[in-house]
Each structure stands twice: as structure tokens, then as C-alpha cells.
Amino acid sequence: MKRVMVSIVSIVTRSDDTGKSYRLALFMAIVVTLMIWGGGALPDTMMAVNPAQRSLAPSWQHWLGTDLLGRDMASRTLAGLAQSLKVGLLAAALSTLLAMVMGMMAALNRSLDRLVSSLTDMMLGMPHFVLLIMVAYAFGGGTVGVTWAVALTHWPRLARLLRHEAKTLVKSDYVQVSRSLGRSNLWLARHHLMPHLMPQWIAGFVVIFPHAILHEAGLSFIGLGIEPHLPSIGVMLANSLNAMLAGFWWVVLAPGLGLMLVAFGFERLGERLRRQALPPDRGSSGVSPGQVA
Amino acid sequence: MNSWWGRLMMKRLCRLVWLLPLTAVLLFTLVSLAPIDPVQAYVGARMSMIGPEQQAAIEAAWGLDQPGWIRFFHWLAHLVQGDLGDSISYNAPVLTVLVERFPASLALMGCSFLAAFVVGSGLGVLAAACQGRWPDRLIRGWAMVISVSPGFWIALLFISIFAVQLAWLPSCCALPPGVTQDEAHWWQYGRHLVLPVLTLSIYGTGPLILHVRQRLIGFLDGPSARHLRLHGMSSTRLALGPGSRHALGSAVTVHLASIGELFGGSVLAETIFAWPGLGQATVKAATGADAPLLLGIALVTVVVVLLGNLLADILAAWVDPRLRIMPQEETLPRLKRLPWLKASARLKTASRLKVEPKS
């Protein structure tokens, strides 16, 4: 335990670029943990409907004001972010896992490669948000629907990238030797490909994550995402339209700003990881510089 | 079919031939997977007044008692004849709904597309020209912030600022209440268009700024820019002239490739501003269990995006002759001709700059 702590401290206090990345990563990890843990554990009384305190401007008692039903915006934003982060984490994990499996399958089997490539092309050729809506619709909306929608639509770019990496790995001598020694594809994937693809996989996860939470909020906003009775950023913003037209601007400002700050932190971290782990994407259009999500 | 664009078209058409059916199958599968009873969605609240026999009769009349693949081929057969089915939520043929709503979406998306291109590439060129100084940092920070801010939130902020606090612009619909399409003045339409276009175009500038900036910096640091500088071309002229031509060529491609994103943004923007376009219909179809309309819209957008990509490829090859070379061609003769090319380029540059070429 002590050695782990010492190594963490030594990594985080490095003064070079890598140290900066690690500090940012640690910071974001702490923020996410605190939010999921704290936002989920907020007492219900803080978000209870309170008609006596309707639509109050930000004050010391209510930092971000209250909404039309008198609920405290600060705690609602926190709870909503916790919900968004939970869905985003799950969806991004599923999505990157799918990309990993697809990439390795494509590298190890020629006929599967055909399938994966055409599937990737098809997914990338479709408008992203329409696809999200269709998948969410197929699952009947709700938290489950939005999680699957985000998970099933964000893998293609990472899959294409991992496929490329895995293909060069499969061509290398030691994999070829293993193969001629009679190792199965599963064994090769497990022992030779996966360890080497880990950095790209992690970078891909961090890059996909902000997109996942933003798209989740978008779907919830139009009513296909998280159920309206749960606190979530998209639902809060959708409900805030009337309050905003009445001039209560704080109802709109807080949730969006919270979501944006979290997404911004991850985008910065993703940018750094992308520079370090991912090669520039030379996709079919050949123009998007290193875009994964 | 020897010309470069002929070969490009052939390649793209072959792609369409397998891509479109595959997409149709996927979309149909997704829609039929939905755990929504179509009969219930159609009948709505009067469901309790319908007995199981009547329900079965409706299902039989709609062909719902048949397996999925038979329904798919029925749908496909009607699709080929131009019949997309009937929309439940609008109570009209899907094709009519699409045709009715397309112009509004086209106006919104077209204006945003152009505005985003002009603003995005302008800011990108400016950032590259001031590389490392404060305008560059400001623009880069801006691009980063808008790429992570939810588009619908920006729309809400704009409404809050311009429509509620300042009361400059309307926040809803395409026309003032009570005014029909015929008696409306174009100026009224334009006023209603401002906020949605602002929202959508701001969302589209982010990637464009970064792309143009990167390309232009790559050019300004390269040998040809150094050459022109040595001939006495000023940095400003370098960035605005050959530099921006180099950067904007690919920017057109990047921007056209983002049509899909633009449509995604328009779904949210149209919902917020109650703009009577396809995006609003998408949301209504998805939340109202209107499967035929949803399928129709998805198909139309897929076709539009594919056409956009085709256009992007053609434009890119038209702007940048290097892209017309197919990879199978031999490169050796070209290498041999290179010294001559170099000399002619030098002469050309020199004559344009009115400088005597050395040797």
C-alpha cells in the first residue's frame, strides 16, 4: 500500500508533460468519484418540492437559485450530473469494449474483417444523432435505451483505429510464431493483442466519454433518454424552457455549465492522451485529424 | 470512364449499391425491435374500447401477424414505388410530411452551413496567422469550449439573452402567430431564422476552426511558404492568398462531411425553437411511436449525408489535383518530371511576384 502511494505521488509530481497528464487524470478521477458518490447520496429533502421558495434567484442559501417548483438547483445539478456520469461511464465502457472486440476480430479473421469494415463504414455514413434516436427508440427509450444508444453508436472510429493497430501486430514475427505453434485466435487476442492495444483503448475511452455524456443529455432533452422523474441534465434543461421564458435565467445556466465543465475536463485529458497514444486517423475521407468519437 | 471523376463516381455508386440496402435493413430492424405496440400507438387512449378481436383484425389488416422479413420486403416494395407509408402523428402520407417540412429545414440548415463555413474558416485563418499570440489562444479556447458545450444549451442561453432579457428577436416558430405562409414578409421569416441559425452555425464552427488552423500552420511552416517569404511576400498576403487556398480546399471537404452532425444539431435546435422542419418531425415521430415517419426521415437523411460525402469527394478532387491520382497508377514517370515541375513553379512564382529568378 505504501509503495503504491509512493509511486502515485512520484508520478503525479513529475514536472514534465506526462506529469501534467497524470495530474489532470487524477483530478478528473476524483471529480467523477465525488460526483457519482456525492450526487447519488444527496438527501431527498434538498431536492424536495417547496412551493414557498419558487423561482428564487441565486443567493447564499440557494447557490444556484431554485426552479419553478422550489427545488434547489445546486443539488439538482449535482444529482443530475451524477446520473449523467453513471450512464456515460457505462456507455463509454461498453462502446470501447465493443470497439476492442471488433478490432481484434477484424485483425484475426479475414471474413470477419470484411463484416467489421462494412459495418464501420455504414455506421460512419449515417448521421450520428439520427442513429442515436433510432437505437434509443428500438430499446423503448429510458435509461436503458439511452445507455445502449450511446454504447452502440460510438464504437466505429475507435474500432477502425484498433483494427489498424491490431493488423500490424498480427503481422509481427512473434504473433506469427505463436500462430504456427498452434495457438488459437482467442489465445492470440488475449496474450498478444490485448496488452498492446491497452493504451489506445484507454485513450479511446477518455475521448469517447465526453461525447457520451453530451449525447446522453441530448437524447434526454428530446424525451428519449433518462426518465423524467430522475434528476438528469437533459431533462432539467427540457423542463427549464418555461421558467426561462419567464426570465429565470439561472434555471438554464447551472445544469448546462456543470455538464460543460465536466465534458471540458475530459476533452482536455482526451486531447493529451490522444497525442500520446493514438496515431492520426487516416480514415476514408483522410481529413479528420485524429478524431475518435 | 477514363476521367478521374468518372472513376470516382463509379467507385461511389458501387459503395451506394451495398450501403443503402444494408442501411435499410438496419433501420427496419431497429424500428421493429421497439417494444411499442403499433396498434396501441395508433389507437391511443381509446385502447380500452377495443376488444381483442378488433385488435387482431387491425393487426391482420396491417400485416403485423406476419414475420419480420416478409414485412421488410413489403415495406421495400412500397418504398421502391415511392410509398413510404402513413405517418400516425401527422395523419398524412410520410412523403407528404417530408416534402412539406423539407423547405424549412433546408433554409435553416443551408444558412447555418454557409455561416459556419464563413465564420469557421475566417477564424481558423486568423488563428493560424497569429499563431501563439492572444487571438490564436482566444480562438482555440473558443473552439474547444463550443466543442464540449451541449448545442441545445447554447440555444437556450441565446433565447434567454436575446429573446427574453433583451427582447430583440423571437424565440419560437418560423412566423409570428396568426400569420400564414402567404401573407408573411420575407423579413419576418428572416428575423425568426436568426437565433436558430446562430445556434446551429456556432456548433458547426468548432472542428472547422481547428482544421483550417492546423492546415494553414502546416503550410506556413513548410518549404513553399519559406520560398515565397524569401521572395518578399508578406505574412499577411501569404496567409490570405496561397495559404488559405491550401487550407480551404480541404476545409470544404471537412465541412461537407459534417452534414450529418448538422442534421443532428438541427433536430435539437428545431425542437427548441419550434421550427417546422424535419428535425421537429423526427422528435415527434420518435416520442409518438410513429415508426413509418421515423424510418422515412432516417432514410432521407442517410441519402442526404451520402450525397454530401460524394459532393465533398468531388470538390476535394477538383480543388486538389493530387487527389485525382488513383493509388494503382505508377508513380515513376511523375518523379522523373519533377525537376521540370520545380523549375516551372519557380518561374511562375517569380513572375507573379515580379522578381527576377536566380539562374
Boltz contact constraints between the chains, C-beta under 6 A:
constraints:
  - contact:
      token1: [A, 122]
      token2: [B, 22]
      max_distance: 6.0
  - contact:
      token1: [A, 122]
      token2: [B, 23]
      max_distance: 6.0
  - contact:
      token1: [A, 126]
      token2: [B, 302]
      max_distance: 6.0
  - contact:
      token1: [A, 127]
      token2: [B, 260]
      max_distance: 6.0
  - contact:
      token1: [A, 127]
      token2: [B, 263]
      max_distance: 6.0
  - contact:
      token1: [A, 127]
      token2: [B, 264]
      max_distance: 6.0
  - contact:
      token1: [A, 127]
      token2: [B, 301]
      max_distance: 6.0
  - contact:
      token1: [A, 127]
      token2: [B, 305]
      max_distance: 6.0
  - contact:
      token1: [A, 128]
      token2: [B, 260]
      max_distance: 6.0
  - contact:
      token1: [A, 128]
      token2: [B, 264]
      max_distance: 6.0
  - contact:
      token1: [A, 129]
      token2: [B, 264]
      max_distance: 6.0
  - contact:
      token1: [A, 129]
      token2: [B, 267]
      max_distance: 6.0
  - contact:
      token1: [A, 130]
      token2: [B, 298]
      max_distance: 6.0
  - contact:
      token1: [A, 130]
      token2: [B, 301]
      max_distance: 6.0
  - contact:
      token1: [A, 133]
      token2: [B, 286]
      max_distance: 6.0
  - contact:
      token1: [A, 134]
      token2: [B, 30]
      max_distance: 6.0
  - contact:
      token1: [A, 134]
      token2: [B, 298]
      max_distance: 6.0
  - contact:
      token1: [A, 137]
      token2: [B, 34]
      max_distance: 6.0
  - contact:
      token1: [A, 137]
      token2: [B, 286]
      max_distance: 6.0
  - contact:
      token1: [A, 138]
      token2: [B, 30]
      max_distance: 6.0
  - contact:
      token1: [A, 138]
      token2: [B, 33]
      max_distance: 6.0
  - contact:
      token1: [A, 138]
      token2: [B, 34]
      max_distance: 6.0
  - contact:
      token1: [A, 140]
      token2: [B, 35]
      max_distance: 6.0
  - contact:
      token1: [A, 210]
      token2: [B, 148]
      max_distance: 6.0
  - contact:
      token1: [A, 214]
      token2: [B, 150]
      max_distance: 6.0
  - contact:
      token1: [A, 217]
      token2: [B, 150]
      max_distance: 6.0
  - contact:
      token1: [A, 218]
      token2: [B, 268]
      max_distance: 6.0
  - contact:
      token1: [A, 221]
      token2: [B, 152]
      max_distance: 6.0
  - contact:
      token1: [A, 222]
      token2: [B, 271]
      max_distance: 6.0
  - contact:
      token1: [A, 222]
      token2: [B, 283]
      max_distance: 6.0
  - contact:
      token1: [A, 223]
      token2: [B, 287]
      max_distance: 6.0
  - contact:
      token1: [A, 224]
      token2: [B, 286]
      max_distance: 6.0
  - contact:
      token1: [A, 244]
      token2: [B, 160]
      max_distance: 6.0
  - contact:
      token1: [A, 247]
      token2: [B, 164]
      max_distance: 6.0
  - contact:
      token1: [A, 249]
      token2: [B, 160]
      max_distance: 6.0
  - contact:
      token1: [A, 252]
      token2: [B, 156]
      max_distance: 6.0
  - contact:
      token1: [A, 252]
      token2: [B, 160]
      max_distance: 6.0
  - contact:
      token1: [A, 256]
      token2: [B, 153]
      max_distance: 6.0
  - contact:
      token1: [A, 260]
      token2: [B, 148]
      max_distance: 6.0
  - contact:
      token1: [A, 260]
      token2: [B, 149]
      max_distance: 6.0
  - contact:
      token1: [A, 263]
      token2: [B, 148]
      max_distance: 6.0
  - contact:
      token1: [A, 264]
      token2: [B, 148]
      max_distance: 6.0
  - contact:
      token1: [A, 267]
      token2: [B, 148]
      max_distance: 6.0
  - contact:
      token1: [A, 285]
      token2: [B, 257]
      max_distance: 6.0
  - contact:
      token1: [A, 287]
      token2: [B, 250]
      max_distance: 6.0
  - contact:
      token1: [A, 287]
      token2: [B, 253]
      max_distance: 6.0
  - contact:
      token1: [A, 287]
      token2: [B, 254]
      max_distance: 6.0
